[in-house]
């Protein structure tokens, strides 16, 4: 799954909404960063898997 921001989402990000998002998760900054990195790794691994499956078909 690839997630992208809508124009409205980009506008919120520019206004600093990301800090609110971090607070809403209940995680501290380090926990949020660790979780975000893990999710990026999961996404990348899933994309690699899909590409490998497509190549094998």
N, C-alpha and C positions, 0 to 999 in steps of 0.2 A: 504494500500500500504506500502510495506517495501522497503526502499531504502538502498542499500549498495554501498560502493565505489569499483570501479575497482582497480586493482593493480596500474594503472596510477594515479587514483584519490588519493589513499593512498600516493603515492610518492609526489604528489603535496601538500597534507596536511602536510607531513613531512617537506617540503621546506618552509612552512609558508604561503601557498596560502589562508588559511582561513582569514587572515587579509585583503587580497585583496577582498575576497568575502564579508566581512562585509562592507568594503568601497563601493563596487559596489552596495549594496542595498540602499545606501543613508540614512541608519539608523545609529544613534549613537550606541555606545556599549550597553547601557542600553535597547534601543528599540530593538536591534537585539536579545539580551538575552531574553527579554520578548516574542518576536515573536517566537523565537526558542522553548521556554518552552510551549507556546500555541500550536504549531504544534505537539510537542511530546504528549501533552495531547489529542489532536484530534486523532493522530495515535493510542494511547493506547485505547481510547474510541471506535474507529472503530474496533480494533482487538477484544475487549471484546464483542462488538455487534455481530460480525461475529461468534465468538465462541458460544455465546448464541443461535444464530439462528441455528447453526449446531447442537447444543444439543437438540433443540426443534423439529428438523426434524426427 
